Amino acid sequence: LLLLAGFLYLAVRNVVTWHIATVFVSTFSLLNFLFPVSSQLRLESVLFPLFSGGLLLGAVFLATDYVTSPMTVGGKVVYGALCGILTFVFRLFVSAHLGLILAILLCGGVGRYLDRFFIPRPYGVERNRFSRLWAKWCKDLQKQVNGIQTKLKKKQIY
């Protein structure tokens, strides 16, 4: 409970945002509920790692590190989900605490690259490469149509 109180204090003071920790814990809990690791009840398999301390400590204080975590909101959500998925997968094959640290380290290397996919665009700028390519294709098609129309006008077939 003190880890949750520390997270709430940091979130209220705007030191960390809620995106990474919340998505991290919810993704891990959902996977742990759908695919329980041990023969415990589903609810026990979710609550035990959640309140044992290691997962909350990693989600609140380690995953929200300024240096390795993304800056954009979309990047933070994907980063948190990726951390939760990798933590679940690594806990299946490695020890519980080592799996958490390994997942956070691997996601830390990906954090800055996630920002490139979620860069906010300035007002009036096209959305993505596909829309740029689509606009270029439409302009080229219009040029071709105009060229065909001028050729037909010269031949008076039009």
Residue, then its C-alpha position, 0 to 999 in steps of 0.5 A: l500500500l505504501l508503494l501505491a501511496g508513493f505512486l499517487y504522490l508522484a502522480v499528483r506532483n506531476v513527477v510521473t504520469w499514470h500511463i506507464a505504471t497503470v498499463f504495465v500493471s493492468t497488462f500483466s494482471l490481464l495476462n496472469f488472469l487469462f493464463p495462470v502460471s500456477s495451480q492457484l485460483r485465477l484471482e490468487s494468481v493475479l493478486f499475489p504478484l500484484f501485492s507482493g511488492g516487486l511488480l509495483l516497485g518495478a512499475v512505479f519507480l523503475a519503468t517510469d524512469y525519465v531516461t529510458s521511458p518514452m515522452t509521448v502518451g502513445g509511446k508510454v502506453v505501448y511501452g507499458a503494455l510491452c513491459g507487462i507482456l515481457t514481464f509475464v513471458f520472462r516470469l514463465f522462464v526466469s525467476a520472478h524478480l529477474g524477469l521483471i528487471l530484464a523486461i524493463l531493461l529491454c523495453g528501456g532500449v526501445g523507449r526512444y524508438l517508440d517516440r518516433f512512431f507517436i510524434p505529435r504532428p503540427y497543425g496543418v501537416e499531413r498525418n503519415r507517409f501513406s497520406r503523403l504517398w496517396a496525395k502524390w499518387c493523386k497528383d500524378l494521376q491528375k497530371q496523366v489525365n490532364g496530359i491525355q485530355t490535352k492530347l485529345k483536344k489536339k486531335q479534336i477527338y475530345 
